[in-house]
Amino acid sequence: MAGSSAYAELDEPIQLVAPDGVPTTDTSYRRDLPPETLAWLYESMVVTRELDTEFVNLQRQGELALFASCRGQEAAQVGAAACLRKTDWLFPQYRELGAFLVRSIPPGRLGALWRGRWHGGLGFTDKCVAPVSIPIGTHGLHAVGAAMAAQRLGEASVTVAFLGDGATSEGDVHEALNLAAVFTAPCVFFVQNNQWAISVPVERQHAGPSLAHRAIGYGMPGLRVDGNDVLACYAVMERAAARARDGGGPTFIEAITYRMGPHTTSDDPTRYRSAEEVQRWAAKDPITRYRTYLAGRGVWTPRLEERVAHRAQRLRSEAREAVIGDPDVDIAEVFDTVYARITPELARQRDELRTELAQEA
């Protein structure tokens, strides 16, 4: 991917499985994964969607403060995370449920995060996953810093920054891309272009041919991939990670996908997008597409579906039990967990807040 050939894949998104589930004629990327890996990818996608539904339900029932659904983006997230080593670091935004599932982060941890518990991010770093980043794009710099640290320590790990299309409009992401390219950092920028930055369509966020074309200006390879094709996402990320690991530097990947639900549970997408648009993308559903592909390969069976459904139900139950059984948040925790020993000023503010809350009770 060096020289002019590095920018040869910026036009049509790379696709290994067509929307109808039939293999494409692309031979430049591998799709010869073992049957058990193919089945695991399907299982991860289905379970991600089931957990996503459970968390949305829990928020609607008042058990979670907020939730950002990834419905429709399962192939991009699972495919990108599944091909990486367990020692490769993920730097997520707030919508990467599929990547969290691949890294075996317990549903209860995710529930605590969206419930607003201070310990919601505990256990993430044990899986080489950085804490969830709510500020848009700031974690791109964290990913590059970690990649540069690994580079100087002689480690073979790669970092992946999961970004949205809206994040590419932020200055922090520009700085991260430039820094990664200048220092040949082993970092991959995986941009899930889900067509909407809250209520702003992607065509109003940039004036270039695509988001991936921006990579040219930074001096790194840019690729576009069908984000609803899990095998294509797997193959593209696998190659980009190998390139970074071998000292080739960063890669910018634009995964073309769609956010089927609202931006978060506090959003009403019917105010800014049409039902026809949603239906058009629903016809490209990544799970339906991949199930058809697996059936043609003889990998999908009713027994596999039964196994997947059983695991999904188990994890949904775990998530619900962890969230509903969790005590209400003590607002004073926000003061107690800033420093190892609370400062006098913070102690004063904490006591003042407690007094006010007691008067309101």
Secondary structure by P-SEA (a helix, b strand, c coil): ccccccccccccccccccccccccccccccccccaaaaaaaaaaaaaaaaaaaaaaaaaaaccccbbbbcccaaaaaaaaaaaccccbbbbccccaaaaaaaacccaaaaaaaaacccccccccccccccccccccccaaaaaaaaaaaaaaacccbbbbbbbcccccccaaaaaaaaaaaaacccbbbbbccccccccccccccccccccccccccccbbbbbcccccaaaaaaaaaaaaaaaaacccbbbbbbbbbccccccccccccccccaaaaaaaaaacaaaaaaaaaaaaccccaaaaaaaaaaaaaaaaaaaaaaaaccccccccccccccccccaaaaaaaaaaaaaaaaac
